[in-house]
Amino acid sequence: MIAESDKEIAKKVLEKMLRQEYIGGRHMAFVEISKGFPKHIAGDVRAVAKNLIRLGLIMQKRTSYGLRISLNPHRMNEIEKIIRDPVD
């Protein structure tokens, strides 16, 4: 479950990955997940991304050059629902 305080960040992370089409076999570096966010919340963005990995919305792939992540194509309905839902 995504905490209320983290829903806006989670929504923006998923939105960013969907917009750039990091789905299934196309991966991005985990260290780049906080790019485009203000520097003072970079740690929060990484923590939310780790939570999304635990929830199975983001898949991880370990490589010799670092952790790569992509959206789980089997959970796209849930991901799109999170993106569409307004944040209270």
C-alpha positions, -999 to 999 in steps of 0.1 A, spaced: 0 0 0 12 35 -8 12 59 21 -10 90 17 21 113 19 38 94 -9 9 91 -34 18 123 -54 55 111 -57 44 76 -67 20 90 -93 47 112 -108 73 83 -109 49 60 -126 37 87 -150 74 95 -159 82 58 -166 50 53 -186 56 85 -207 91 74 -215 78 38 -222 99 20 -197 76 -11 -197 87 -47 -196 119 -53 -215 129 -16 -217 147 -6 -185 160 26 -170 188 29 -143 174 31 -108 198 59 -99 181 81 -126 146 78 -111 150 110 -91 161 131 -122 136 158 -129 125 161 -92 136 188 -68 169 178 -51 155 181 -16 130 152 -23 154 129 -42 157 106 -12 119 104 -9 116 96 -46 141 67 -43 122 54 -12 89 55 -30 104 37 -60 117 9 -37 82 6 -23 67 4 -58 92 -25 -64 80 -42 -33 44 -38 -44 52 -54 -78 43 -23 -99 79 -18 -109 101 -47 -119 138 -48 -112 167 -63 -131 201 -66 -116 230 -61 -140 268 -59 -137 265 -21 -141 237 -15 -116 200 -19 -109 176 -14 -138 139 -9 -134 108 -10 -156 70 -10 -152 54 -44 -148 34 -50 -180 11 -74 -161 0 -47 -137 -6 -19 -162 -43 -16 -152 -33 -8 -116 -6 16 -127 -29 35 -150 -55 37 -122 -30 52 -98 -20 77 -125 -56 87 -133 -68 90 -97 -67 125 -83 -45 130 -52 -65 142 -22 
